[in-house]
Amino acid sequence: MFFGLSFIAGTCEELAYRGFAMMWLLALTGSAVAALLLSSAAFGLLHAYQGVSGIFRTSLLGVVLGTSLLVWGSLWPAMIAHTALDLLAGLVLADHLLGPERLGD
């Protein structure tokens, strides 16, 4: 079930923030850098529930994923990386990220 969630989040967020927002901002501003930074900031703010450090980390991730779109001209690398990162965070790092107090240990 978590694999499906990770796949949907990785695919849909990349379509929305890199495929749509970044391309729309590129057309609007004429600047790939502005489009990259603005869409990454919006992506980071979407993750405000993770706190200030989560906004910063997610914005930085948005820059990395958006750069892959600019370099390769495809959303596939970003979708694959985003899905893999979500899977890693959820399946491998969950205990560390949540801590024992949130797991009932």
Buried (B, 14 or more C-beta within 10 A) or exposed (E): EEEEEBBEBBBEBBBBBBBEBBBEBBEEEEEBEEBBBBBBBBBBEBBEEEEEEEBEBBBEBBBEBBBBBBEEEEBEBBBBBBBEBBBEEBEEEEEEEEEEEEEEE
